[in-house]
Amino acid sequence: MSAAYASVDDLRRAARDYLPRMVFDFVDGGAEREITLRANTADFESLRFSPRVLTDASQVELGTTLLGEPIALPLAIAPMGLCGLVRPQGELALARAAKAAGIPMALSTAASHALESVMDAAPGNLWFQLYIFRDREFAKSLVQRARAAGYRALVVTVDLTRGGKREKDIHNGFTVPPRFTRRTAVDLLRHPRWLARMAPHRGQTLGNLVGWGGQDSNVVALSTFMNTQIDPGISWADLDWLRAQWDLPLLVKGILHPEDAREALARGADGIIVSNHGGRQLDGAPSTISVLPRIADAVDGAAEIILDSGVRRGADILKALALGARACLIGKAALYGLAAGGEAGVMRVLAILRQEFDVAMALTGNQRAAAVRADTLLA
Ligand SMILES: Cc1cc2nc3c(=O)[nH]c(=O)nc-3n(C[C@H](O)[C@H](O)[C@H](O)COP(=O)(O)O)c2cc1C
């Protein structure tokens, strides 16, 4: 992996060159006018540090704990579906890179690879992300499989009662079922490196769902079936139901309101993930960094808060910690690395974020990731 990749933005450019337009847009795009997608990064950029000097920056401790486990950096990889479309190794490569960097990864229900194979590839601090399906028995069986395989936390995603309207995907025919046109064929042919890597792996699938509802491993049939199974009727009672199924840490992902944070914790969640799904769902939802202070006030130290959506820099991680998060997740940033260089590319992204976080910690006068000063940002 070339050392010339100095930032996540550099890896994004490499991903855009490497991936067919339809796959890049699936990874990179947001819902509707992408107002929230832009706000996620713009609102991080608008925050300013209030640096302190002469604090002895010779020993900056970047490691911390999350859900009771030591982690090397206050970061984890977000759950993402269909990573096998970016590189055939998909989630296996992401999990190996996360393990090498000493951070957790959450595996999506809609992952290309089955949860057992991912745990085999990178045994360690893996979390499983669940969508609650209409077929509760199947949802329950996924939870049991995750427990049996050794997953250490369950993440339930609650912001998908409808699929967000991602217009780039519609234009590109990247829909369920897909719409193949002359344009998509030309798009694929213009990305021969991607095509050559994918060709021997034509059997794309949704590894966790194979066999469900009488479906075989055909990715189109499985995705179509999964879409009919997304339950728009989920409510707080389902969180109670899930809590009863799972005895390890439970995180609720997709919280943007302080009252919802309180309710989730009152019902037994161990932590919350402040997320707008990377701007892929409700366009016009607030950026996560803008609502974090109110949510942190409401939680008042009673549980750990994780934040995702828009994290592209080590400085963003520090900004989130200063406003009350314990750690951040990265979604797209990890996939840019995966596209650009497979497992080594993901490791490069994690190394870049680690270095930037260290610089931001030292230059703001912070010494420990576990105890970032609240006055790290200008009021
Ligand atoms: C390609 C892609 C697929 C995703 N699939 C899922 C998913 O299956 N489950 C889920 O909870 N979130 C999913 N997400 C959202 C991420 O978990 C995360 O919330 C988001 O990517 C964070 O924003 P960022 O991409 O700006 O870092 C997906 C995101 C991307 C980019």
The ligand as a Gaussian input file, in Angstrom:
#p B3LYP/6-31G(d) Opt

LIG

0 1
 C      -22.244000       0.552000       1.807000
 C      -22.881000       0.724000       3.164000
 C      -23.686000      -0.275000       3.667000
 C      -24.267000      -0.131000       4.924000
 N      -25.010000      -1.173000       5.431000
 C      -25.460000      -1.102000       6.706000
 C      -26.089000      -2.221000       7.318000
 O      -26.241000      -3.281000       6.702000
 N      -26.506000      -2.098000       8.600000
 C      -26.345000      -0.946000       9.324000
 O      -26.733000      -0.876000      10.496000
 N      -25.746000       0.130000       8.768000
 C      -25.288000       0.072000       7.499000
 N      -24.626000       1.142000       6.962000
 C      -24.407000       2.351000       7.779000
 C      -23.111000       2.245000       8.598000
 O      -23.196000       1.265000       9.589000
 C      -22.763000       3.559000       9.297000
 O      -23.854000       3.978000      10.094000
 C      -22.389000       4.692000       8.332000
 O      -21.690000       4.203000       7.224000
 C      -21.560000       5.725000       9.075000
 O      -21.302000       6.847000       8.282000
 P      -19.945000       7.058000       7.430000
 O      -20.103000       6.149000       6.255000
 O      -20.001000       8.491000       7.069000
 O      -18.792000       6.665000       8.301000
 C      -24.049000       1.038000       5.684000
 C      -23.224000       2.036000       5.169000
 C      -22.634000       1.892000       3.937000
 C      -21.727000       2.989000       3.425000

